[in-house]
Amino acid sequence: MATPARSLSPQLNTVFDLLVQNYGLPLWRRHGDPTEQLVKTILSQHTSDTNSDRAFRSLQAAFPHWQAVIEAPTPAVVTAIRSGGLANQKAPRIQQALRQIWQQNGSFDLSYLATWPVAEARTWLMQLPGVGAKTASIVLLFSLQRPAFAVDTHVHRLSRRLGLAPAPATPTRVMHTIEQVAPADWLYPLHLNLIRHGRAVCKARRPHCHTCFLRCHCPSYPIDDYDPSTHPSHS
């Protein structure tokens, strides 16, 4: 584990350590070049990893390069990614994002964003169609190893339940809160381990509180039979 380099909250330190003890310390690996990761992440919105992976493989099989995706009739792209869900929305967004990248850069290479401050790089990515803070942060973290904290539904839910961020915090506020206090090399393992814990234990509707190794450090424990009107920290 890394030695904290910032003013780290005791709660974050405890949660991070216990997650690592139980799930291990995921080592960073590149998940694809930034443009590839961008397309994958757009495809992953509101669907499962299995479906989005299938849609991405289908897109690659149908079109040999990104320029071909831009030039293809939108219905052809819709057909290629249909298995990922919401294809009628995602296909034009992917085409528009790729077209905008090409028009602004003259190529599809976004690796130069690794030299930009995270806030500027995230802002640039967020001006692309279909790209919000989560998608932009995933590209920066997973492809460029930049200190950006991606907040999906699991990370948002657990960060608030565990007291890493205020209960009413939006995903954007959670993102900024964690980025301000966590060491840069914690962001990748923290993101992955929170997702793993959210899927296996700290579920949205019926969290397994009594078997959770974090229960003694969780300000929301127990929450098995929660009422959304009295537990605003749940998503």
C-alpha positions in Angstrom: 0.0 0.0 0.0 1.1 3.5 -0.7 2.1 5.9 2.1 -0.6 8.6 2.3 0.7 11.8 0.6 -2.1 14.1 1.6 -4.2 15.0 4.6 -6.0 11.6 4.6 -9.2 11.1 6.6 -8.9 8.3 9.2 -12.2 6.8 7.7 -10.8 6.6 4.2 -7.5 5.1 5.5 -9.4 2.4 7.4 -11.8 1.6 4.5 -9.0 1.5 2.0 -6.9 -0.8 4.2 -9.7 -3.2 4.9 -10.8 -3.4 1.3 -7.2 -4.2 0.3 -6.9 -6.8 3.1 -10.0 -8.6 1.8 -9.8 -8.1 -2.0 -6.2 -7.4 -2.6 -4.5 -4.4 -4.1 -5.3 -4.2 -7.8 -2.3 -3.1 -9.8 -2.9 -0.5 -12.6 -3.1 -1.9 -16.1 -3.9 -0.1 -19.2 -7.5 -1.0 -20.4 -6.9 0.3 -24.0 -6.0 3.5 -25.7 -8.0 6.5 -24.6 -10.3 6.6 -27.7 -11.0 2.9 -27.4 -11.7 3.3 -23.7 -14.0 6.2 -24.4 -16.1 4.2 -26.9 -16.2 1.2 -24.5 -17.4 3.4 -21.6 -20.1 5.0 -23.7 -21.3 1.5 -24.6 -21.2 0.5 -20.9 -23.7 3.1 -19.9 -26.9 1.6 -18.4 -25.9 -2.0 -19.2 -23.9 -4.8 -17.9 -20.2 -5.4 -18.6 -21.0 -8.6 -20.5 -23.4 -6.7 -22.9 -21.1 -3.8 -23.4 -18.1 -6.0 -24.1 -20.2 -8.0 -26.6 -21.2 -4.7 -28.3 -17.7 -3.4 -28.5 -16.4 -6.7 -30.1 -19.3 -6.5 -32.6 -18.4 -2.9 -33.4 -14.8 -3.9 -34.0 -15.8 -6.8 -36.2 -18.1 -4.6 -38.3 -15.8 -1.6 -38.8 -12.0 -1.9 -39.2 -11.1 1.5 -37.9 -12.7 4.6 -36.3 -13.0 6.5 -39.6 -15.2 3.7 -40.9 -17.5 4.1 -37.8 -17.8 7.8 -38.6 -18.5 7.2 -42.3 -21.0 4.4 -41.8 -24.8 5.0 -41.9 -25.9 5.4 -38.3 -28.4 2.4 -38.6 -25.4 0.2 -39.4 -23.7 1.3 -36.2 -26.9 0.8 -34.3 -27.0 -2.8 -35.6 -23.4 -3.5 -34.7 -23.9 -2.4 -31.0 -27.4 -3.5 -30.5 -26.4 -6.1 -27.9 -25.2 -3.4 -25.6 -28.6 -1.8 -25.2 -29.8 1.8 -26.0 -28.1 1.4 -29.4 -30.3 4.1 -31.0 -28.9 6.6 -28.5 -25.3 5.3 -28.2 -24.6 4.9 -31.9 -25.0 8.6 -32.9 -23.2 9.7 -29.7 -20.2 7.5 -30.6 -20.1 8.7 -34.2 -20.4 12.4 -33.1 -17.7 12.0 -30.4 -15.3 10.3 -32.8 -16.0 13.0 -35.5 -15.4 15.8 -33.0 -12.1 14.2 -31.9 -11.0 13.9 -35.5 -12.0 17.5 -36.3 -10.2 19.0 -33.3 -7.1 16.8 -33.4 -6.7 15.6 -37.0 -6.3 12.1 -35.5 -8.0 9.8 -33.0 -5.0 9.8 -30.7 -5.8 11.3 -27.2 -2.7 10.2 -25.5 -1.5 13.9 -25.2 -4.2 14.3 -22.5 -1.8 12.5 -20.1 0.3 15.7 -20.0 -2.7 17.9 -19.1 -3.9 18.7 -15.6 -6.7 16.3 -14.7 -9.3 19.0 -14.4 -8.5 20.4 -17.9 -8.4 17.0 -19.5 -11.7 16.0 -17.9 -13.3 19.2 -19.1 -12.1 18.6 -22.6 -13.5 15.1 -22.7 -16.8 16.2 -21.2 -17.5 18.5 -24.2 -17.8 15.3 -26.3 -21.3 13.9 -26.9 -22.3 11.3 -24.3 -19.4 12.0 -22.0 -20.0 13.0 -18.4 -17.6 13.2 -15.5 -17.7 9.5 -14.8 -16.9 8.6 -18.4 -14.1 11.2 -18.7 -12.6 10.0 -15.4 -12.6 6.4 -16.5 -10.7 7.3 -19.6 -8.1 9.3 -17.7 -7.7 6.7 -14.9 -7.9 3.5 -16.9 -6.1 4.5 -20.1 -3.7 7.3 -19.0 -3.1 6.5 -15.3 -4.1 9.9 -14.3 -5.4 10.7 -10.8 -9.1 10.9 -11.7 -11.6 9.2 -9.5 -14.5 7.6 -11.5 -17.8 7.5 -9.6 -20.3 4.9 -10.9 -23.5 3.9 -9.0 -21.6 1.5 -6.7 -18.9 3.9 -5.8 -21.4 6.7 -5.3 -23.5 4.5 -2.9 -20.7 3.1 -0.9 -18.8 6.4 -0.6 -21.8 7.9 1.2 -22.8 4.9 3.2 -19.2 4.5 4.5 -18.8 8.1 5.3 -16.2 8.9 2.7 -18.4 11.7 1.4 -21.4 13.5 2.8 -24.7 11.6 2.6 -26.3 14.1 0.2 -23.2 14.3 -2.1 -23.7 14.1 -5.8 -21.4 11.8 -7.9 -19.4 14.9 -8.9 -19.0 16.0 -5.3 -17.9 12.5 -4.3 -15.4 12.6 -7.1 -13.9 15.8 -6.0 -14.0 14.9 -2.3 -12.0 11.7 -2.8 -9.5 13.3 -5.3 -8.7 16.0 -2.8 -7.7 13.6 0.0 -6.6 10.3 -1.5 -3.1 9.6 -2.7 -3.0 9.4 -6.5 -2.1 5.7 -6.5 -5.1 4.8 -4.3 -7.7 6.0 -6.8 -7.5 2.9 -9.2 -7.6 0.2 -6.5 -10.2 2.2 -4.4 -12.5 2.4 -7.4 -12.2 -1.3 -8.3 -12.5 -2.5 -4.7 -15.5 -0.3 -3.9 -17.3 -1.7 -7.0 -16.4 -5.3 -6.0 -17.7 -4.7 -2.5 -20.8 -3.0 -3.8 -21.6 -6.0 -6.1 -20.9 -8.7 -3.5 -21.9 -7.2 -0.2 -23.1 -3.6 0.0 -25.9 -4.0 -2.4 -28.3 -1.2 -3.1 -31.5 -2.8 -1.8 -30.5 -5.6 0.5 -26.9 -5.0 1.7 -25.4 -7.9 3.7 -24.5 -5.8 6.7 -24.1 -8.6 9.2 -21.4 -10.3 7.2 -19.7 -7.1 6.1 -16.1 -6.8 7.2 -16.6 -3.0 7.2 -19.6 -3.0 9.5 -17.7 -1.9 12.6 -16.5 1.2 10.7 -19.7 1.9 8.8 -21.8 4.8 10.0 -24.8 3.4 8.2 -24.7 0.0 9.8 -27.1 -1.8 10.1 -29.1 -0.9 6.9 -30.7 -4.3 5.9 -34.3 -3.0 6.2 -33.8 0.6 5.2 -36.5 3.1 4.3 -35.3 5.4 1.5 -37.2 8.4 3.2 -35.1 8.0 6.3 -31.8 7.0 4.7 -30.8 9.7 2.2 -27.4 8.2 1.7 -28.8 5.4 -0.5 -29.0 5.5 -4.2 
